[in-house]
Amino acid sequence: MITVVGAGTGSPLPEDVADGAALVVGGRRHLDAVRLPEGARTVVLGALAPALDTVAQYVAEGRPVTVLASGDPGFFGIVRALAERFGSERLDVRPGVSSVAAAFARAGLPWDDAVVASAHGRDLRTAVHLCRAYPKVAVLTGPGAGPAELGAALRDDGRVFVVASALGSAEERVERVTPAEAAVRDWGTAVSVVLCLDRARALGPVRAVAGPRPGPAGWALDEDAFAHRDSMITKFEVRALALARLGPRPGDLVWDVGAGSGSVAVECARLGAAVTAVEKTPDGVGRVRANAAAHGVDVRVVHGAAPGVLSGLGEDPDAVFVGGGGRELPAIVAECARRARRVVVVAVAALDRVPAARGALFGAGLECDGVLLQSSRLAPLPGDVTRLAATNPVFLLWGVRPHSRIEGVAP
């Protein structure tokens, strides 16, 4: 057996935890904290692959191994690598209190409805987008992905940070700061976890399922689910296919350019993506914000005209929906296609604008396809009979970045 023991936050490893082991693997501080059996070999954890190779030698010889870890080793910890290499049936896991659980305890908050993201050795962008999309996120930090970097990315998103450092030690610190304050601090290397909170929604309703709120029961909502002006809204038939091609998911960043009512932006946010909506009219900006609030989602709304305003949006999006543009449509599509990491979807009502929009997608090196959507809805007639009422036809074009990773979830 491989015994995996977690040093829980505030609860040190028992001194005799490695008794009987022929091989003891762990960080230097963990190895120094326990009594090592006479004659036992030790491996200080650094690069994981050589350590696992050494464990494999002892397992093959039937000799007992103890692995020492921090917190709960089954939670973003070494249990995954050990189970993949040796099989879960060989593991005797004894978890401690994780840094995430301890941080929420220090903050006085439940965390059964929290999203947890690891930025340790990973791209920070996924954690940033989750922090924008959800009201309660715990981020496990790492070099180059700490409170300062998170704060710089989220300074305008109305969140508060709880920064937990050296949890369980004599040097423990738990501080509440704004993202702007976090961005200008040197936090050192002791930060364990950062909680990113929307204070107004940090205490969500009690649910039967842990983790972030489940996805919506339905999408492509009826037009009357949104405030809009003179039916200037992406119809639900068009929105359904647009959402299918956009593929919004937790950890993604989506732009809705020419947002109008913001129906596409809101639906992408309901599916877990971080969303930026661009709208050039002041009354449209107000409607997008009102619709986002009505559906309980965060949508960052930028007032300005594309394509000029797009240069100030910062990070490149994963997916873009272009729902308006007029004469500027080719330039807007070209700029969106240049920056999109995965896909651009364009809704066009005017036949004359289709070739230029399609050419802009091809010109950016995207693989382009599209359809003309024509639908007829059931409508009542006098005498308890029904007719078909045709909606205006809409061209839906989409350009996909070659070799983009569409399946699965964000890393």
Phi, psi and omega in degrees: 000153172250114179269123181247117186242128179262131173276100184292154179299119180085357179230103184292163176295138172300141184299329185264016188296335183263005182304132178090354182277140174272336178223132178237124183242136178174175174292159183303317183293329178287318179297323180288341186270352185239163175275120181272132179299146179298129179084356181287142175274145177240146174231121177278123183294127172217257172294131188285320186302311178298324179296318179294325177297320178293318176302319181300322179298316181288323177296318180298329180271000179072026182259140186290142181234138172240131178245126180257134184219176178263143172060227178262106185291353175268000183244097187055037184234197190283347181301321180301311182295320179294318181293322179294324184277320190243351182092137184295336181292343179272354188260134170246098188262129179236092189284152168254188178281126182287159178295329178294312178300318180294319181296317178293325176297317179296327180279352180071033184235145169288157181226019177292343179250017182272153169264135179242127181233140175257123174255010181281111182072016181231167177294129182292337188300324180297315178297320180299315182291325175295320179296327177287326188273334187239151184279347185214105184228135172255129181244117173281123191268170177200177179303128181077005181217061182243196182301323181295315181291320176297317181297320179297325182280336189242017187297337183255015188252014171066029179258168170236144179257142163247111184259117182252121183239142175050046183302135176085358181252174178294339181265013184303136175223135174232116186233140173260123181219160172280159175304322180297320178293320180296326186294336186254010180259149168265110188267354181070204186248006187269357183294129179268313185201150175243126173265128179250116192234138163268105190302327182290338184236016183293332176257090179280172179293154177292132179229165181271349183242127179284162179097187180298159182304143178300156176297165183296150179290338178205162177218185191055056184294155177301153182300330182286000173279355182229144168286133180208167184249120173052044179061019177278082183206145177293119184294154189297329178295318179291317181298324181299312180289323178300316179296322179298322181280328177290321179060047182294140184207162178304135182095349178274157167244126181239136171258138169244104188259126189074053195292331181064249177278344183081019184297319179291318179302313181297317181294322177295320178294323178296334179270005170103001180274154166279137190228136170244124178254131179251125182216133187271342182261139180300319180292327175295320177302316178297321180293318179300314180298318180295319180293322177297315179296321181296331181260006174068035180234159176264125172230123175282123184250126180246123179271117180169167182259132173277152007273349186303320185289342186294332182294339181265008183277354177083233190300145177294141182277160171283320183217150181226135169249128177249113184247001179199166180165336179057225182293338180276001187306313181301318180292322179295312181297320180298316180292318178296319180293327178295326188259339184294134179282331186232308190204148171235132178241131185234128174257125184229125178269329185269123180304322185296337184269352184295311182301319181292320179295318179295319179297325179294323177293313178297321183296335178271005178085016179271152173275119192252142174210175180178171180217158167260119181264121176230121182229155175232128182262150176292133180222140183284151172236157176303146180091021178057039175240170188231142175240173173257124179253115184286138171266163180295135178292146181225133171276131173243117179250149174217141176239129184247133177294124179303139177068011177290149182270104184266324185282165173080201182238167180298147184292000000 
